[in-house]
Amino acid sequence: MLDTLTRRLAGILANLRKQGKLTEDDVNEMLREVRVALLEADVNFAVAKSFIGRVREKAVGEEVFASLTADQTIIKIVRDELTEMLGTEQTRFDFGSQPPTVVLMCGLQGSGKTTTTAKLAKWLVAQGKKPMLAACDVQRPAAIKQLQVLGEQVDVPVFAKTDGSSPVQIAREALERCKYLMRDVLIVDTAGRLSIDEALMAELKQIHDTVRPNEAFLVLDSTTGQEAVSVAKAFHDLIPITGVIFTKLDGDTRGGAVLSVREATGVPVRFTGVGEQVDALEPFYPDRMAQRIIGMGDVLGIIEKAELAFEGEDMTGLEAQFKRGDFDFNTMLDQFRMMRKMGPIKNVLKMIPGLGAQIPEEALEAIDDKGVNRIEAVIFSMTAKERSNPDIINSSRRKRIAAGSGTSVEEVNHLIRQLYEMRRNMKQLGKMQKQFMKKGRKR
Ligand SMILES: Nc1nc2c(ncn2[C@@H]2O[C@H](COP(=O)(O)OP(=O)(O)OP(=O)(O)O)[C@@H](O)[C@H]2O)c(=O)[nH]1
């Protein structure tokens, strides 16, 4: 997800760190590179321009040039401005003052609207809600069946009618049924538009005015780039959209639309779809996304994934370990066990601070569960002492471990280096976060 941009920005900012004192020219050069990276990622031109302008202005205002911590201040400014561009704070779900909460789903055909409706229902169930779905897409008979199948998958009832009732009528009846059954959220799936078709748009407005939703979500396909931003403008002109859900962020996407939509339309991104399965939906946090894009990883995101995978288990130990950066091979084994539960390992690795942007893309692709089995074999061939204190693993021990695990000494060396590297990255991140917090408090 946004891998190319992350790699580029992390590289540019890492160069900045190496330079020591910075002149205004250094910063201008860096900003030029950032601008190119944003445009290459398909960020809207006006959005990129105003972003760069704001960063430059702040850098001048904070008199960073020639100061010893100029690099860190600039990175903080870039991070803060990216967060601002993405919407500053996570927008909370508006459940309204009394149930049922009504959520209207709209979008172009094929954007992933129906799948996302089911994903959202599953997410709401995890929040302790009792949702119900309304199938108002009568344009495409298969859409009703699709929603029913998905509803069954996530164990949520679906209200549907095939007697020629109009979508507005179905929506109205669904709301009544929802109240009667005391379900607390109604999610209304509407017909997908092929393009901004007037008749269908009028119908959408009518449904909107009938059910008066607390949340009106527009589902956008992130692979369509800036086109998605134009679609958002058109929908938002017609009905007040309260949030955008970008789908297919797991695919090969440059991500520019995700970065520009809030600033271009005022509508925040609320969720992202990261796969075809019904649980592949992630709430959107502007600050975490910004941190991730500049290569600082997403520790909170990892912890959240872990919490979901390990419902009820105490995760404070893991959080503290991440923060202190003091893990050994035992914790690495633990983490592999956890990562397996958290989804494809390469996705989790990408969220580790400093690591995601460093591992070449091909290498990440090659990291599959088989690769992890090999690493585990190496660790299993270590003694308990070696696992908890890798400093004692000298060359004869390395040979023994390689022979015992059926791997090579190079592989063992590589793994030991990786452990030290991860420790270093974690510590660095911990320090940077502390400094950022201190600076933030001073203001
Ligand atoms: N990879 C990936 N595929 C997705 C995601 N969300 C949806 N899809 C796929 O996109 C395709 C279209 O999804 P639908 O939910 O049928 O699209 P729709 O917008 O409801 O289409 P209409 O009902 O025609 O309006 C399906 O094959 C989905 O599996 C996602 O986040 N990632």
The ligand as an SDF file (V2000), in Angstrom:
LIG
                    3D

 32 34  0  0  0  0  0  0  0  0999 V2000
   -8.1770   -6.6300   -3.9480 N   0  0  0  0  0  0  0  0  0  0  0  0
   -9.2980   -6.0830   -3.5080 C   0  0  0  0  0  0  0  0  0  0  0  0
  -10.4390   -6.3270   -4.1700 N   0  0  0  0  0  0  0  0  0  0  0  0
  -11.5770   -5.7570   -3.7100 C   0  0  0  0  0  0  0  0  0  0  0  0
  -11.5900   -4.8920   -2.5890 C   0  0  0  0  0  0  0  0  0  0  0  0
  -12.8750   -4.4790   -2.3990 N   0  0  0  0  0  0  0  0  0  0  0  0
  -13.6000   -5.0700   -3.3720 C   0  0  0  0  0  0  0  0  0  0  0  0
  -12.8370   -5.8240   -4.1820 N   0  0  0  0  0  0  0  0  0  0  0  0
  -13.2340   -6.6020   -5.3600 C   0  0  0  0  0  0  0  0  0  0  0  0
  -13.7530   -5.7300   -6.3380 O   0  0  0  0  0  0  0  0  0  0  0  0
  -14.7340   -6.3820   -7.1340 C   0  0  0  0  0  0  0  0  0  0  0  0
  -15.9920   -5.5250   -7.2200 C   0  0  0  0  0  0  0  0  0  0  0  0
  -16.6070   -5.5020   -5.9640 O   0  0  0  0  0  0  0  0  0  0  0  0
  -18.1940   -5.3580   -5.7420 P   0  0  0  0  0  0  0  0  0  0  0  0
  -18.4090   -5.2640   -4.3020 O   0  0  0  0  0  0  0  0  0  0  0  0
  -18.9190   -6.4090   -6.4870 O   0  0  0  0  0  0  0  0  0  0  0  0
  -18.4290   -3.9890   -6.4680 O   0  0  0  0  0  0  0  0  0  0  0  0
  -19.6920   -3.0390   -6.4570 P   0  0  0  0  0  0  0  0  0  0  0  0
  -19.1700   -1.6590   -6.4080 O   0  0  0  0  0  0  0  0  0  0  0  0
  -20.6560   -3.4290   -5.4110 O   0  0  0  0  0  0  0  0  0  0  0  0
  -20.2780   -3.2960   -7.8470 O   0  0  0  0  0  0  0  0  0  0  0  0
  -21.8010   -3.0730   -8.2640 P   0  0  0  0  0  0  0  0  0  0  0  0
  -22.6190   -3.9720   -7.4020 O   0  0  0  0  0  0  0  0  0  0  0  0
  -21.7900   -3.4660   -9.6790 O   0  0  0  0  0  0  0  0  0  0  0  0
  -22.0890   -1.6520   -8.0530 O   0  0  0  0  0  0  0  0  0  0  0  0
  -14.9520   -7.7240   -6.4790 C   0  0  0  0  0  0  0  0  0  0  0  0
  -14.2530   -8.6960   -7.2050 O   0  0  0  0  0  0  0  0  0  0  0  0
  -14.3560   -7.5700   -5.0930 C   0  0  0  0  0  0  0  0  0  0  0  0
  -13.8800   -8.7670   -4.5660 O   0  0  0  0  0  0  0  0  0  0  0  0
  -10.3420   -4.6240   -1.9170 C   0  0  0  0  0  0  0  0  0  0  0  0
  -10.2480   -3.8730   -0.9460 O   0  0  0  0  0  0  0  0  0  0  0  0
   -9.2450   -5.2470   -2.4340 N   0  0  0  0  0  0  0  0  0  0  0  0
  1  2  1  0
  2  3  2  0
  2 32  1  0
  3  4  1  0
  4  5  2  0
  4  8  1  0
  5  6  1  0
  5 30  1  0
  6  7  2  0
  7  8  1  0
  8  9  1  0
  9 10  1  0
  9 28  1  0
 10 11  1  0
 11 12  1  0
 11 26  1  0
 12 13  1  0
 13 14  1  0
 14 15  2  0
 14 16  1  0
 14 17  1  0
 17 18  1  0
 18 19  2  0
 18 20  1  0
 18 21  1  0
 21 22  1  0
 22 23  2  0
 22 24  1  0
 22 25  1  0
 26 27  1  0
 26 28  1  0
 28 29  1  0
 30 31  2  0
 30 32  1  0
M  END
$$$$
